[in-house]
Amino acid sequence: RDGEAHPYVYGRYVNDGQFIVHEASPTSSGNLEWFTAQWGEISFDEINQAVASLPKAGGDLFFLPFLYGSNA
């Protein structure tokens, strides 16, 4: 972003005045990319239709979206 001192998502580094630039949300669309890579060429519309047709889950599945190892 023009005009901002630090235009990216960053965290402080151990040395004063130095920062680590990192990805803002490692759990964003990467999960959808992972899914489509696992299940082949399927359109997002097909995915949405398939999910919409499922009954509400009766179990206690809890999805942790750290598929690339970040924060795992």
CHARMM-style PDB file with segment names, atoms N, HN, CA, C and O in Angstrom:
ATOM      1  N   ARG     1       0.842  -1.175   0.000  1.00  0.00      PROA
ATOM      2  CA  ARG     1       0.000   0.000   0.000  1.00  0.00      PROA
ATOM      3  C   ARG     1       0.888   1.239   0.000  1.00  0.00      PROA
ATOM      4  O   ARG     1       1.708   1.434   0.896  1.00  0.00      PROA
ATOM      5  N   ASP     2       0.714   2.038  -0.983  1.00  0.00      PROA
ATOM      6  HN  ASP     2       0.047   1.879  -1.711  1.00  0.00      PROA
ATOM      7  CA  ASP     2       1.535   3.238  -1.098  1.00  0.00      PROA
ATOM      8  C   ASP     2       1.316   4.165   0.084  1.00  0.00      PROA
ATOM      9  O   ASP     2       0.195   4.328   0.566  1.00  0.00      PROA
ATOM     10  N   GLY     3       2.386   4.758   0.537  1.00  0.00      PROA
ATOM     11  HN  GLY     3       3.297   4.625   0.146  1.00  0.00      PROA
ATOM     12  CA  GLY     3       2.296   5.732   1.609  1.00  0.00      PROA
ATOM     13  C   GLY     3       2.327   5.150   3.009  1.00  0.00      PROA
ATOM     14  O   GLY     3       2.401   5.904   3.980  1.00  0.00      PROA
ATOM     15  N   GLU     4       2.273   3.851   3.142  1.00  0.00      PROA
ATOM     16  HN  GLU     4       2.213   3.239   2.354  1.00  0.00      PROA
ATOM     17  CA  GLU     4       2.322   3.238   4.464  1.00  0.00      PROA
ATOM     18  C   GLU     4       3.758   2.855   4.794  1.00  0.00      PROA
ATOM     19  O   GLU     4       4.524   2.466   3.913  1.00  0.00      PROA
ATOM     20  N   ALA     5       4.111   2.965   6.050  1.00  0.00      PROA
ATOM     21  HN  ALA     5       3.489   3.281   6.766  1.00  0.00      PROA
ATOM     22  CA  ALA     5       5.474   2.635   6.460  1.00  0.00      PROA
ATOM     23  C   ALA     5       5.790   1.164   6.223  1.00  0.00      PROA
ATOM     24  O   ALA     5       6.901   0.821   5.818  1.00  0.00      PROA
ATOM     25  N   HSD     6       4.822   0.305   6.471  1.00  0.00      PROA
ATOM     26  HN  HSD     6       3.920   0.583   6.800  1.00  0.00      PROA
ATOM     27  CA  HSD     6       4.997  -1.136   6.292  1.00  0.00      PROA
ATOM     28  C   HSD     6       3.777  -1.661   5.529  1.00  0.00      PROA
ATOM     29  O   HSD     6       2.767  -2.009   6.141  1.00  0.00      PROA
ATOM     30  N   PRO     7       3.866  -1.720   4.195  1.00  0.00      PROA
ATOM     31  CA  PRO     7       2.693  -2.053   3.385  1.00  0.00      PROA
ATOM     32  C   PRO     7       2.287  -3.524   3.388  1.00  0.00      PROA
ATOM     33  O   PRO     7       1.294  -3.881   2.755  1.00  0.00      PROA
ATOM     34  N   TYR     8       3.023  -4.380   4.078  1.00  0.00      PROA
ATOM     35  HN  TYR     8       3.830  -4.090   4.593  1.00  0.00      PROA
ATOM     36  CA  TYR     8       2.706  -5.806   4.085  1.00  0.00      PROA
ATOM     37  C   TYR     8       2.400  -6.257   5.506  1.00  0.00      PROA
ATOM     38  O   TYR     8       2.597  -5.504   6.460  1.00  0.00      PROA
ATOM     39  N   VAL     9       1.930  -7.457   5.639  1.00  0.00      PROA
ATOM     40  HN  VAL     9       1.770  -8.069   4.865  1.00  0.00      PROA
ATOM     41  CA  VAL     9       1.748  -8.038   6.964  1.00  0.00      PROA
ATOM     42  C   VAL     9       3.142  -8.375   7.470  1.00  0.00      PROA
ATOM     43  O   VAL     9       3.920  -9.021   6.768  1.00  0.00      PROA
ATOM     44  N   TYR    10       3.455  -7.950   8.660  1.00  0.00      PROA
ATOM     45  HN  TYR    10       2.824  -7.425   9.230  1.00  0.00      PROA
ATOM     46  CA  TYR    10       4.799  -8.166   9.167  1.00  0.00      PROA
ATOM     47  C   TYR    10       4.772  -8.430  10.667  1.00  0.00      PROA
ATOM     48  O   TYR    10       3.809  -8.093  11.357  1.00  0.00      PROA
ATOM     49  N   GLY    11       5.820  -9.023  11.143  1.00  0.00      PROA
ATOM     50  HN  GLY    11       6.602  -9.297  10.583  1.00  0.00      PROA
ATOM     51  CA  GLY    11       6.018  -9.227  12.570  1.00  0.00      PROA
ATOM     52  C   GLY    11       7.388  -8.696  12.935  1.00  0.00      PROA
ATOM     53  O   GLY    11       8.282  -8.628  12.093  1.00  0.00      PROA
ATOM     54  N   ARG    12       7.546  -8.326  14.168  1.00  0.00      PROA
ATOM     55  HN  ARG    12       6.819  -8.381  14.852  1.00  0.00      PROA
ATOM     56  CA  ARG    12       8.845  -7.789  14.596  1.00  0.00      PROA
ATOM     57  C   ARG    12       9.899  -8.891  14.625  1.00  0.00      PROA
ATOM     58  O   ARG    12       9.623 -10.037  14.979  1.00  0.00      PROA
ATOM     59  N   TYR    13      11.101  -8.511  14.246  1.00  0.00      PROA
ATOM     60  HN  TYR    13      11.326  -7.580  13.958  1.00  0.00      PROA
ATOM     61  CA  TYR    13      12.238  -9.424  14.278  1.00  0.00      PROA
ATOM     62  C   TYR    13      13.015  -9.166  15.568  1.00  0.00      PROA
ATOM     63  O   TYR    13      12.715  -8.208  16.280  1.00  0.00      PROA
ATOM     64  N   VAL    14      13.992  -9.989  15.876  1.00  0.00      PROA
ATOM     65  HN  VAL    14      14.236 -10.767  15.297  1.00  0.00      PROA
ATOM     66  CA  VAL    14      14.739  -9.830  17.124  1.00  0.00      PROA
ATOM     67  C   VAL    14      15.604  -8.579  17.141  1.00  0.00      PROA
ATOM     68  O   VAL    14      15.955  -8.089  18.215  1.00  0.00      PROA
ATOM     69  N   ASN    15      15.950  -8.062  15.988  1.00  0.00      PROA
ATOM     70  HN  ASN    15      15.665  -8.461  15.116  1.00  0.00      PROA
ATOM     71  CA  ASN    15      16.755  -6.843  15.910  1.00  0.00      PROA
ATOM     72  C   ASN    15      15.842  -5.639  15.728  1.00  0.00      PROA
ATOM     73  O   ASN    15      14.923  -5.670  14.910  1.00  0.00      PROA
ATOM     74  N   ASP    16      16.095  -4.578  16.491  1.00  0.00      PROA
ATOM     75  HN  ASP    16      16.842  -4.553  17.156  1.00  0.00      PROA
ATOM     76  CA  ASP    16      15.296  -3.356  16.369  1.00  0.00      PROA
ATOM     77  C   ASP    16      15.300  -2.852  14.931  1.00  0.00      PROA
ATOM     78  O   ASP    16      16.333  -2.854  14.261  1.00  0.00      PROA
ATOM     79  N   GLY    17      14.135  -2.424  14.469  1.00  0.00      PROA
ATOM     80  HN  GLY    17      13.296  -2.423  15.013  1.00  0.00      PROA
ATOM     81  CA  GLY    17      14.011  -1.864  13.134  1.00  0.00      PROA
ATOM     82  C   GLY    17      13.944  -2.886  12.021  1.00  0.00      PROA
ATOM     83  O   GLY    17      13.886  -2.511  10.850  1.00  0.00      PROA
ATOM     84  N   GLN    18      13.950  -4.173  12.354  1.00  0.00      PROA
ATOM     85  HN  GLN    18      13.997  -4.477  13.305  1.00  0.00      PROA
ATOM     86  CA  GLN    18      13.831  -5.213  11.341  1.00  0.00      PROA
ATOM     87  C   GLN    18      12.525  -5.966  11.542  1.00  0.00      PROA
ATOM     88  O   GLN    18      12.060  -6.149  12.667  1.00  0.00      PROA
ATOM     89  N   PHE    19      11.944  -6.398  10.431  1.00  0.00      PROA
ATOM     90  HN  PHE    19      12.321  -6.249   9.517  1.00  0.00      PROA
ATOM     91  CA  PHE    19      10.648  -7.051  10.479  1.00  0.00      PROA
ATOM     92  C   PHE    19      10.661  -8.297   9.602  1.00  0.00      PROA
ATOM     93  O   PHE    19      11.486  -8.421   8.697  1.00  0.00      PROA
ATOM     94  N   ILE    20       9.753  -9.204   9.874  1.00  0.00      PROA
ATOM     95  HN  ILE    20       9.083  -9.103  10.609  1.00  0.00      PROA
ATOM     96  CA  ILE    20       9.579 -10.401   9.066  1.00  0.00      PROA
ATOM     97  C   ILE    20       8.273 -10.240   8.297  1.00  0.00      PROA
ATOM     98  O   ILE    20       7.213 -10.081   8.901  1.00  0.00      PROA
ATOM     99  N   VAL    21       8.344 -10.281   6.980  1.00  0.00      PROA
ATOM    100  HN  VAL    21       9.206 -10.410   6.490  1.00  0.00      PROA
ATOM    101  CA  VAL    21       7.142 -10.207   6.156  1.00  0.00      PROA
ATOM    102  C   VAL    21       6.594 -11.625   6.044  1.00  0.00      PROA
ATOM    103  O   VAL    21       7.328 -12.558   5.718  1.00  0.00      PROA
ATOM    104  N   HSD    22       5.308 -11.781   6.314  1.00  0.00      PROA
ATOM    105  HN  HSD    22       4.711 -11.023   6.578  1.00  0.00      PROA
ATOM    106  CA  HSD    22       4.712 -13.117   6.257  1.00  0.00      PROA
ATOM    107  C   HSD    22       3.314 -13.053   5.677  1.00  0.00      PROA
ATOM    108  O   HSD    22       2.725 -11.980   5.551  1.00  0.00      PROA
ATOM    109  N   GLU    23       2.803 -14.194   5.334  1.00  0.00      PROA
ATOM    110  HN  GLU    23       3.282 -15.066   5.437  1.00  0.00      PROA
ATOM    111  CA  GLU    23       1.475 -14.310   4.736  1.00  0.00      PROA
ATOM    112  C   GLU    23       0.425 -13.993   5.786  1.00  0.00      PROA
ATOM    113  O   GLU    23       0.538 -14.420   6.935  1.00  0.00      PROA
ATOM    114  N   ALA    24      -0.593 -13.246   5.393  1.00  0.00      PROA
ATOM    115  HN  ALA    24      -0.685 -12.899   4.460  1.00  0.00      PROA
ATOM    116  CA  ALA    24      -1.602 -12.795   6.345  1.00  0.00      PROA
ATOM    117  C   ALA    24      -2.482 -13.918   6.862  1.00  0.00      PROA
ATOM    118  O   ALA    24      -2.839 -13.926   8.040  1.00  0.00      PROA
ATOM    119  N   SER    25      -2.832 -14.845   6.026  1.00  0.00      PROA
ATOM    120  HN  SER    25      -2.542 -14.838   5.068  1.00  0.00      PROA
ATOM    121  CA  SER    25      -3.749 -15.895   6.453  1.00  0.00      PROA
ATOM    122  C   SER    25      -3.360 -17.225   5.818  1.00  0.00      PROA
ATOM    123  O   SER    25      -3.809 -17.533   4.713  1.00  0.00      PROA
ATOM    124  N   PRO    26      -2.534 -18.017   6.495  1.00  0.00      PROA
ATOM    125  CA  PRO    26      -2.115 -19.276   5.901  1.00  0.00      PROA
ATOM    126  C   PRO    26      -3.240 -20.290   5.770  1.00  0.00      PROA
ATOM    127  O   PRO    26      -3.035 -21.378   5.232  1.00  0.00      PROA
ATOM    128  N   THR    27      -4.414 -19.950   6.253  1.00  0.00      PROA
ATOM    129  HN  THR    27      -4.581 -19.066   6.690  1.00  0.00      PROA
ATOM    130  CA  THR    27      -5.546 -20.875   6.179  1.00  0.00      PROA
ATOM    131  C   THR    27      -6.634 -20.374   5.244  1.00  0.00      PROA
ATOM    132  O   THR    27      -7.774 -20.833   5.314  1.00  0.00      PROA
ATOM    133  N   SER    28      -6.298 -19.451   4.383  1.00  0.00      PROA
ATOM    134  HN  SER    28      -5.372 -19.078   4.325  1.00  0.00      PROA
ATOM    135  CA  SER    28      -7.318 -18.877   3.502  1.00  0.00      PROA
ATOM    136  C   SER    28      -7.641 -19.823   2.351  1.00  0.00      PROA
ATOM    137  O   SER    28      -8.016 -20.972   2.585  1.00  0.00      PROA
ATOM    138  N   SER    29      -7.506 -19.373   1.148  1.00  0.00      PROA
ATOM    139  HN  SER    29      -7.202 -18.439   0.958  1.00  0.00      PROA
ATOM    140  CA  SER    29      -7.885 -20.197  -0.004  1.00  0.00      PROA
ATOM    141  C   SER    29      -6.947 -21.374  -0.224  1.00  0.00      PROA
ATOM    142  O   SER    29      -7.223 -22.224  -1.071  1.00  0.00      PROA
ATOM    143  N   GLY    30      -5.860 -21.443   0.509  1.00  0.00      PROA
ATOM    144  HN  GLY    30      -5.636 -20.752   1.196  1.00  0.00      PROA
ATOM    145  CA  GLY    30      -4.960 -22.582   0.395  1.00  0.00      PROA
ATOM    146  C   GLY    30      -5.647 -23.900   0.685  1.00  0.00      PROA
ATOM    147  O   GLY    30      -5.283 -24.929   0.116  1.00  0.00      PROA
ATOM    148  N   ASN    31      -6.638 -23.879   1.566  1.00  0.00      PROA
ATOM    149  HN  ASN    31      -6.933 -23.043   2.028  1.00  0.00      PROA
ATOM    150  CA  ASN    31      -7.375 -25.103   1.874  1.00  0.00      PROA
ATOM    151  C   ASN    31      -8.187 -25.579   0.681  1.00  0.00      PROA
ATOM    152  O   ASN    31      -8.255 -26.777   0.404  1.00  0.00      PROA
ATOM    153  N   LEU    32      -8.795 -24.651  -0.014  1.00  0.00      PROA
ATOM    154  HN  LEU    32      -8.740 -23.678   0.211  1.00  0.00      PROA
ATOM    155  CA  LEU    32      -9.560 -25.008  -1.208  1.00  0.00      PROA
ATOM    156  C   LEU    32      -8.624 -25.489  -2.310  1.00  0.00      PROA
ATOM    157  O   LEU    32      -8.943 -26.433  -3.032  1.00  0.00      PROA
ATOM    158  N   GLU    33      -7.470 -24.842  -2.441  1.00  0.00      PROA
ATOM    159  HN  GLU    33      -7.210 -24.075  -1.855  1.00  0.00      PROA
ATOM    160  CA  GLU    33      -6.483 -25.288  -3.421  1.00  0.00      PROA
ATOM    161  C   GLU    33      -6.022 -26.709  -3.109  1.00  0.00      PROA
ATOM    162  O   GLU    33      -5.894 -27.534  -4.014  1.00  0.00      PROA
ATOM    163  N   TRP    34      -5.775 -26.996  -1.834  1.00  0.00      PROA
ATOM    164  HN  TRP    34      -5.880 -26.326  -1.099  1.00  0.00      PROA
ATOM    165  CA  TRP    34      -5.357 -28.338  -1.430  1.00  0.00      PROA
ATOM    166  C   TRP    34      -6.442 -29.353  -1.794  1.00  0.00      PROA
ATOM    167  O   TRP    34      -6.146 -30.408  -2.354  1.00  0.00      PROA
ATOM    168  N   PHE    35      -7.692 -29.033  -1.476  1.00  0.00      PROA
ATOM    169  HN  PHE    35      -7.932 -28.175  -1.022  1.00  0.00      PROA
ATOM    170  CA  PHE    35      -8.800 -29.945  -1.753  1.00  0.00      PROA
ATOM    171  C   PHE    35      -8.892 -30.268  -3.234  1.00  0.00      PROA
ATOM    172  O   PHE    35      -9.008 -31.433  -3.614  1.00  0.00      PROA
ATOM    173  N   THR    36      -8.840 -29.238  -4.069  1.00  0.00      PROA
ATOM    174  HN  THR    36      -8.746 -28.292  -3.760  1.00  0.00      PROA
ATOM    175  CA  THR    36      -8.972 -29.477  -5.505  1.00  0.00      PROA
ATOM    176  C   THR    36      -7.768 -30.241  -6.054  1.00  0.00      PROA
ATOM    177  O   THR    36      -7.910 -31.004  -7.010  1.00  0.00      PROA
ATOM    178  N   ALA    37      -6.589 -30.049  -5.469  1.00  0.00      PROA
ATOM    179  HN  ALA    37      -6.473 -29.429  -4.692  1.00  0.00      PROA
ATOM    180  CA  ALA    37      -5.413 -30.813  -5.898  1.00  0.00      PROA
ATOM    181  C   ALA    37      -5.560 -32.292  -5.538  1.00  0.00      PROA
ATOM    182  O   ALA    37      -5.077 -33.155  -6.271  1.00  0.00      PROA
ATOM    183  N   GLN    38      -6.219 -32.589  -4.425  1.00  0.00      PROA
ATOM    184  HN  GLN    38      -6.612 -31.888  -3.830  1.00  0.00      PROA
ATOM    185  CA  GLN    38      -6.397 -33.973  -3.993  1.00  0.00      PROA
ATOM    186  C   GLN    38      -7.455 -34.696  -4.812  1.00  0.00      PROA
ATOM    187  O   GLN    38      -7.325 -35.892  -5.075  1.00  0.00      PROA
ATOM    188  N   TRP    39      -8.495 -33.989  -5.213  1.00  0.00      PROA
ATOM    189  HN  TRP    39      -8.601 -33.018  -4.999  1.00  0.00      PROA
ATOM    190  CA  TRP    39      -9.650 -34.624  -5.837  1.00  0.00      PROA
ATOM    191  C   TRP    39      -9.755 -34.363  -7.324  1.00  0.00      PROA
ATOM    192  O   TRP    39     -10.774 -34.690  -7.933  1.00  0.00      PROA
ATOM    193  N   GLY    40      -8.737 -33.786  -7.922  1.00  0.00      PROA
ATOM    194  HN  GLY    40      -7.909 -33.521  -7.428  1.00  0.00      PROA
ATOM    195  CA  GLY    40      -8.724 -33.616  -9.369  1.00  0.00      PROA
ATOM    196  C   GLY    40      -9.449 -32.367  -9.828  1.00  0.00      PROA
ATOM    197  O   GLY    40      -9.836 -31.511  -9.033  1.00  0.00      PROA
ATOM    198  N   GLU    41      -9.615 -32.295 -11.112  1.00  0.00      PROA
ATOM    199  HN  GLU    41      -9.300 -32.991 -11.758  1.00  0.00      PROA
ATOM    200  CA  GLU    41     -10.245 -31.126 -11.723  1.00  0.00      PROA
ATOM    201  C   GLU    41     -11.740 -31.119 -11.424  1.00  0.00      PROA
ATOM    202  O   GLU    41     -12.505 -31.899 -11.990  1.00  0.00      PROA
ATOM    203  N   ILE    42     -12.127 -30.252 -10.553  1.00  0.00      PROA
ATOM    204  HN  ILE    42     -11.505 -29.618 -10.093  1.00  0.00      PROA
ATOM    205  CA  ILE    42     -13.539 -30.092 -10.205  1.00  0.00      PROA
ATOM    206  C   ILE    42     -13.783 -28.594 -10.052  1.00  0.00      PROA
ATOM    207  O   ILE    42     -12.986 -27.886  -9.436  1.00  0.00      PROA
ATOM    208  N   SER    43     -14.864 -28.128 -10.603  1.00  0.00      PROA
ATOM    209  HN  SER    43     -15.512 -28.703 -11.103  1.00  0.00      PROA
ATOM    210  CA  SER    43     -15.131 -26.689 -10.557  1.00  0.00      PROA
ATOM    211  C   SER    43     -15.630 -26.283  -9.171  1.00  0.00      PROA
ATOM    212  O   SER    43     -16.142 -27.106  -8.413  1.00  0.00      PROA
ATOM    213  N   PHE    44     -15.472 -25.026  -8.866  1.00  0.00      PROA
ATOM    214  HN  PHE    44     -15.056 -24.357  -9.482  1.00  0.00      PROA
ATOM    215  CA  PHE    44     -15.959 -24.523  -7.580  1.00  0.00      PROA
ATOM    216  C   PHE    44     -17.473 -24.638  -7.490  1.00  0.00      PROA
ATOM    217  O   PHE    44     -18.014 -24.865  -6.407  1.00  0.00      PROA
ATOM    218  N   ASP    45     -18.160 -24.485  -8.615  1.00  0.00      PROA
ATOM    219  HN  ASP    45     -17.721 -24.301  -9.494  1.00  0.00      PROA
ATOM    220  CA  ASP    45     -19.617 -24.663  -8.614  1.00  0.00      PROA
ATOM    221  C   ASP    45     -19.983 -26.095  -8.238  1.00  0.00      PROA
ATOM    222  O   ASP    45     -20.922 -26.319  -7.474  1.00  0.00      PROA
ATOM    223  N   GLU    46     -19.239 -27.067  -8.778  1.00  0.00      PROA
ATOM    224  HN  GLU    46     -18.476 -26.885  -9.398  1.00  0.00      PROA
ATOM    225  CA  GLU    46     -19.495 -28.471  -8.428  1.00  0.00      PROA
ATOM    226  C   GLU    46     -19.235 -28.728  -6.944  1.00  0.00      PROA
ATOM    227  O   GLU    46     -19.987 -29.453  -6.293  1.00  0.00      PROA
ATOM    228  N   ILE    47     -18.184 -28.141  -6.423  1.00  0.00      PROA
ATOM    229  HN  ILE    47     -17.573 -27.552  -6.952  1.00  0.00      PROA
ATOM    230  CA  ILE    47     -17.889 -28.290  -4.988  1.00  0.00      PROA
ATOM    231  C   ILE    47     -19.022 -27.702  -4.161  1.00  0.00      PROA
ATOM    232  O   ILE    47     -19.498 -28.334  -3.218  1.00  0.00      PROA
ATOM    233  N   ASN    48     -19.457 -26.493  -4.509  1.00  0.00      PROA
ATOM    234  HN  ASN    48     -19.070 -25.980  -5.275  1.00  0.00      PROA
ATOM    235  CA  ASN    48     -20.542 -25.845  -3.762  1.00  0.00      PROA
ATOM    236  C   ASN    48     -21.824 -26.661  -3.810  1.00  0.00      PROA
ATOM    237  O   ASN    48     -22.513 -26.792  -2.798  1.00  0.00      PROA
ATOM    238  N   GLN    49     -22.152 -27.212  -4.978  1.00  0.00      PROA
ATOM    239  HN  GLN    49     -21.592 -27.106  -5.799  1.00  0.00      PROA
ATOM    240  CA  GLN    49     -23.356 -28.033  -5.105  1.00  0.00      PROA
ATOM    241  C   GLN    49     -23.251 -29.303  -4.267  1.00  0.00      PROA
ATOM    242  O   GLN    49     -24.214 -29.703  -3.614  1.00  0.00      PROA
ATOM    243  N   ALA    50     -22.084 -29.931  -4.288  1.00  0.00      PROA
ATOM    244  HN  ALA    50     -21.301 -29.606  -4.818  1.00  0.00      PROA
ATOM    245  CA  ALA    50     -21.895 -31.161  -3.514  1.00  0.00      PROA
ATOM    246  C   ALA    50     -22.015 -30.892  -2.019  1.00  0.00      PROA
ATOM    247  O   ALA    50     -22.653 -31.659  -1.299  1.00  0.00      PROA
ATOM    248  N   VAL    51     -21.416 -29.827  -1.558  1.00  0.00      PROA
ATOM    249  HN  VAL    51     -20.897 -29.203  -2.142  1.00  0.00      PROA
ATOM    250  CA  VAL    51     -21.487 -29.488  -0.129  1.00  0.00      PROA
ATOM    251  C   VAL    51     -22.915 -29.125   0.263  1.00  0.00      PROA
ATOM    252  O   VAL    51     -23.390 -29.529   1.324  1.00  0.00      PROA
ATOM    253  N   ALA    52     -23.596 -28.371  -0.581  1.00  0.00      PROA
ATOM    254  HN  ALA    52     -23.211 -28.043  -1.443  1.00  0.00      PROA
ATOM    255  CA  ALA    52     -24.970 -27.963  -0.273  1.00  0.00      PROA
ATOM    256  C   ALA    52     -25.919 -29.154  -0.196  1.00  0.00      PROA
ATOM    257  O   ALA    52     -26.926 -29.098   0.509  1.00  0.00      PROA
ATOM    258  N   SER    53     -25.609 -30.223  -0.909  1.00  0.00      PROA
ATOM    259  HN  SER    53     -24.790 -30.268  -1.482  1.00  0.00      PROA
ATOM    260  CA  SER    53     -26.506 -31.380  -0.919  1.00  0.00      PROA
ATOM    261  C   SER    53     -26.299 -32.316   0.277  1.00  0.00      PROA
ATOM    262  O   SER    53     -27.087 -33.241   0.476  1.00  0.00      PROA
ATOM    263  N   LEU    54     -25.270 -32.092   1.057  1.00  0.00      PROA
ATOM    264  HN  LEU    54     -24.630 -31.341   0.896  1.00  0.00      PROA
ATOM    265  CA  LEU    54     -24.991 -32.967   2.202  1.00  0.00      PROA
ATOM    266  C   LEU    54     -25.922 -32.673   3.374  1.00  0.00      PROA
ATOM    267  O   LEU    54     -26.300 -31.522   3.592  1.00  0.00      PROA
ATOM    268  N   PRO    55     -26.292 -33.701   4.123  1.00  0.00      PROA
ATOM    269  CA  PRO    55     -27.062 -33.448   5.348  1.00  0.00      PROA
ATOM    270  C   PRO    55     -26.146 -32.832   6.404  1.00  0.00      PROA
ATOM    271  O   PRO    55     -24.924 -32.959   6.335  1.00  0.00      PROA
ATOM    272  N   LYS    56     -26.747 -32.178   7.363  1.00  0.00      PROA
ATOM    273  HN  LYS    56     -27.740 -32.076   7.420  1.00  0.00      PROA
ATOM    274  CA  LYS    56     -25.966 -31.590   8.448  1.00  0.00      PROA
ATOM    275  C   LYS    56     -25.208 -32.705   9.166  1.00  0.00      PROA
ATOM    276  O   LYS    56     -25.768 -33.761   9.461  1.00  0.00      PROA
ATOM    277  N   ALA    57     -23.936 -32.457   9.442  1.00  0.00      PROA
ATOM    278  HN  ALA    57     -23.481 -31.599   9.203  1.00  0.00      PROA
ATOM    279  CA  ALA    57     -23.099 -33.468  10.094  1.00  0.00      PROA
ATOM    280  C   ALA    57     -23.597 -33.761  11.499  1.00  0.00      PROA
ATOM    281  O   ALA    57     -23.974 -32.855  12.242  1.00  0.00      PROA
ATOM    282  N   GLY    58     -23.593 -35.036  11.850  1.00  0.00      PROA
ATOM    283  HN  GLY    58     -23.287 -35.772  11.247  1.00  0.00      PROA
ATOM    284  CA  GLY    58     -24.030 -35.434  13.179  1.00  0.00      PROA
ATOM    285  C   GLY    58     -22.873 -35.709  14.115  1.00  0.00      PROA
ATOM    286  O   GLY    58     -23.076 -36.009  15.292  1.00  0.00      PROA
ATOM    287  N   GLY    59     -21.645 -35.607  13.591  1.00  0.00      PROA
ATOM    288  HN  GLY    59     -21.480 -35.363  12.635  1.00  0.00      PROA
ATOM    289  CA  GLY    59     -20.473 -35.914  14.407  1.00  0.00      PROA
ATOM    290  C   GLY    59     -19.788 -34.665  14.919  1.00  0.00      PROA
ATOM    291  O   GLY    59     -20.257 -33.542  14.733  1.00  0.00      PROA
ATOM    292  N   ASP    60     -18.673 -34.899  15.562  1.00  0.00      PROA
ATOM    293  HN  ASP    60     -18.292 -35.811  15.713  1.00  0.00      PROA
ATOM    294  CA  ASP    60     -17.911 -33.807  16.155  1.00  0.00      PROA
ATOM    295  C   ASP    60     -16.596 -33.562  15.429  1.00  0.00      PROA
ATOM    296  O   ASP    60     -15.582 -33.285  16.070  1.00  0.00      PROA
ATOM    297  N   LEU    61     -16.594 -33.658  14.120  1.00  0.00      PROA
ATOM    298  HN  LEU    61     -17.417 -33.883  13.599  1.00  0.00      PROA
ATOM    299  CA  LEU    61     -15.391 -33.406  13.346  1.00  0.00      PROA
ATOM    300  C   LEU    61     -14.986 -31.946  13.513  1.00  0.00      PROA
ATOM    301  O   LEU    61     -15.817 -31.045  13.399  1.00  0.00      PROA
ATOM    302  N   PHE    62     -13.717 -31.724  13.781  1.00  0.00      PROA
ATOM    303  HN  PHE    62     -13.042 -32.456  13.874  1.00  0.00      PROA
ATOM    304  CA  PHE    62     -13.195 -30.367  13.931  1.00  0.00      PROA
ATOM    305  C   PHE    62     -12.043 -30.216  12.959  1.00  0.00      PROA
ATOM    306  O   PHE    62     -11.028 -30.899  13.094  1.00  0.00      PROA
ATOM    307  N   PHE    63     -12.180 -29.340  11.989  1.00  0.00      PROA
ATOM    308  HN  PHE    63     -13.004 -28.785  11.879  1.00  0.00      PROA
ATOM    309  CA  PHE    63     -11.186 -29.161  10.939  1.00  0.00      PROA
ATOM    310  C   PHE    63     -10.159 -28.120  11.359  1.00  0.00      PROA
ATOM    311  O   PHE    63     -10.507 -26.970  11.626  1.00  0.00      PROA
ATOM    312  N   LEU    64      -8.891 -28.526  11.418  1.00  0.00      PROA
ATOM    313  HN  LEU    64      -8.609 -29.460  11.201  1.00  0.00      PROA
ATOM    314  CA  LEU    64      -7.790 -27.596  11.658  1.00  0.00      PROA
ATOM    315  C   LEU    64      -7.146 -27.315  10.306  1.00  0.00      PROA
ATOM    316  O   LEU    64      -6.548 -28.213   9.712  1.00  0.00      PROA
ATOM    317  N   PRO    65      -7.257 -26.087   9.813  1.00  0.00      PROA
ATOM    318  CA  PRO    65      -6.924 -25.795   8.420  1.00  0.00      PROA
ATOM    319  C   PRO    65      -5.450 -25.563   8.106  1.00  0.00      PROA
ATOM    320  O   PRO    65      -5.141 -24.848   7.153  1.00  0.00      PROA
ATOM    321  N   PHE    66      -4.547 -26.133   8.861  1.00  0.00      PROA
ATOM    322  HN  PHE    66      -4.798 -26.713   9.636  1.00  0.00      PROA
ATOM    323  CA  PHE    66      -3.126 -25.885   8.636  1.00  0.00      PROA
ATOM    324  C   PHE    66      -2.521 -26.978   7.757  1.00  0.00      PROA
ATOM    325  O   PHE    66      -1.679 -27.752   8.211  1.00  0.00      PROA
ATOM    326  N   LEU    67      -2.952 -27.036   6.504  1.00  0.00      PROA
ATOM    327  HN  LEU    67      -3.636 -26.408   6.135  1.00  0.00      PROA
ATOM    328  CA  LEU    67      -2.581 -28.119   5.602  1.00  0.00      PROA
ATOM    329  C   LEU    67      -1.158 -28.025   5.087  1.00  0.00      PROA
ATOM    330  O   LEU    67      -0.606 -29.023   4.623  1.00  0.00      PROA
ATOM    331  N   TYR    68      -0.558 -26.858   5.158  1.00  0.00      PROA
ATOM    332  HN  TYR    68      -1.007 -26.048   5.535  1.00  0.00      PROA
ATOM    333  CA  TYR    68       0.805 -26.699   4.665  1.00  0.00      PROA
ATOM    334  C   TYR    68       1.811 -26.647   5.800  1.00  0.00      PROA
ATOM    335  O   TYR    68       2.970 -26.301   5.576  1.00  0.00      PROA
ATOM    336  N   GLY    69       1.392 -26.984   7.017  1.00  0.00      PROA
ATOM    337  HN  GLY    69       0.450 -27.265   7.199  1.00  0.00      PROA
ATOM    338  CA  GLY    69       2.308 -27.052   8.144  1.00  0.00      PROA
ATOM    339  C   GLY    69       2.398 -25.788   8.970  1.00  0.00      PROA
ATOM    340  O   GLY    69       2.904 -25.835  10.091  1.00  0.00      PROA
ATOM    341  N   SER    70       1.935 -24.675   8.470  1.00  0.00      PROA
ATOM    342  HN  SER    70       1.524 -24.637   7.559  1.00  0.00      PROA
ATOM    343  CA  SER    70       1.999 -23.440   9.232  1.00  0.00      PROA
ATOM    344  C   SER    70       1.091 -23.527  10.449  1.00  0.00      PROA
ATOM    345  O   SER    70      -0.084 -23.873  10.330  1.00  0.00      PROA
ATOM    346  N   ASN    71       1.625 -23.219  11.599  1.00  0.00      PROA
ATOM    347  HN  ASN    71       2.579 -22.937  11.696  1.00  0.00      PROA
ATOM    348  CA  ASN    71       0.891 -23.225  12.874  1.00  0.00      PROA
ATOM    349  C   ASN    71       0.439 -24.613  13.294  1.00  0.00      PROA
ATOM    350  O   ASN    71      -0.377 -24.744  14.206  1.00  0.00      PROA
ATOM    351  N   ALA    72       0.944 -25.630  12.659  1.00  0.00      PROA
ATOM    352  HN  ALA    72       1.607 -25.523  11.918  1.00  0.00      PROA
ATOM    353  CA  ALA    72       0.528 -26.989  13.001  1.00  0.00      PROA
ATOM    354  C   ALA    72       1.204 -27.466  14.272  1.00  0.00      PROA
ATOM    355  OT1 ALA    72       0.970 -28.592  14.710  1.00  0.00      PROA
TER     356      ALA     72
END
